[in-house]
Amino acid sequence: MNDSLRGLAHQLDQFAQERDWQQFHSPKNLAAALAVEAGELLEHFQWLTESQSRELVRDKREAVSAELADVLLYLIQLASALDIDPIAAAQAKLKHNALKYPIDRARGSSKKYDEL
């Protein structure tokens, strides 16, 4: 985990400790909270056109920013609870996806790897 994420994880741990919330932060509960927050993020894009979703007005952009923060915070807490380095996990996943989606077959295609 890089220093920025480690520092954020430490701040989250301290925030929860000060409020005695660790008792609620099981991996199951954190994963559920993450899914809920991702749904709240998605809600801001529901019914928007592709173009509208790319050009959010300031108030909508601020609301989306707050939901993105919630998703990131729960993701970091979940990674911390499971002792998973999210940066290392993401880098490993990128390598895996590069094998599943070779440039020569995947470029410009939205097909799933098993349909390429």
N, C-alpha and C positions, 0 to 999 in steps of 0.2 A: 504494500500500500504506500503511495507516495505521501510526502509530508503534509500536503494540503488535505487529503482525505483522512489521514491519521489524526490530524488536528481537529477536523470536523467530527470524527468519530469520538474523540476525547471530549469535545464540547457536548455532544449528544449524551454521552455516558454521564457526564457531570450534571447536565440538565435533568436527566432521569433520576439520578441519585438524590439530588436536592429535593425532588418531589416524591421520592420513594415509589417510583414507577417501574423499577426493574422487575418487580414481581409480575407485571403484566406483559413484559417484553420477551415472551417465549418466541422461538422461531415461527411457530404456527400463527401466533397473534400478529407478529410483525409482517409475515407474508400476507395475511388477510388484510391488514391495514394498508400495505403496499398496493394490493389489488383494488381496494376501495379508492385510494387516492389516484391511481391510474384511471379508474372510471370517472372520477371527478375531472381529471384533465381532459379525457375524451369528450365529456359533456360539453365543453366549450367549443368543440369543433363539430358537434352534431348539427346537421342541417346546413352547414356552410358549404359553399361551392369550393372547388379546388383553389380557385383564385382568391376567394375570401379567406381561406385558411392560410394563405401565404402572405396576406396583407392585413393583419389584425389592427384594429383601431387601438389607440393607446390604452384605454380602460380594459379592453379585452386582453391585450398583451400583458398588462400588469396582473390580471387574474390568472392567466395561463402561467406566468412566471411564478406566482405563489403556489400553484398546483405542482409545477415542475419541482419546486423546492421540496414540497411535501413528499413527492415520489423519491427524490434523491435522498432525503433524510431517512425515510423508512428503509430504502435499499441499503444505505450505509449501516443502519442499525442491525438489519438482518445479517449482512455480511459479518459484522462484528460479533453478533451472537453465535454465528456458526464458525467463526475463525477462518473466514474465507477472504482472501485478498481480491477485491473486485477488479482491480487493475490487471493483476495476473490472470484472473479468470477471463476477463474480456480479451486480453491478448491471446490466450490459448484458443478462445472461441473464434477470433479472427483468423488464426492459422487454420483451424478446422474448416471454417467456412470457405477459405480460399481453395481448399482441396475439393469441397463439395460443389463450388461454383467457379470452375476454371474460366478465365477471361475469354478464351476463344469460343466457349459455348454459352456463357451467361451474359456477355456484353449486350446491353440494350433489351434484355428479356426479363420479364417478371415471372417466368415459370419457376416452379419449385425444382430443386436439384434433381429429383427423380424423373422429371419431365424434359430435361434438357437433352 
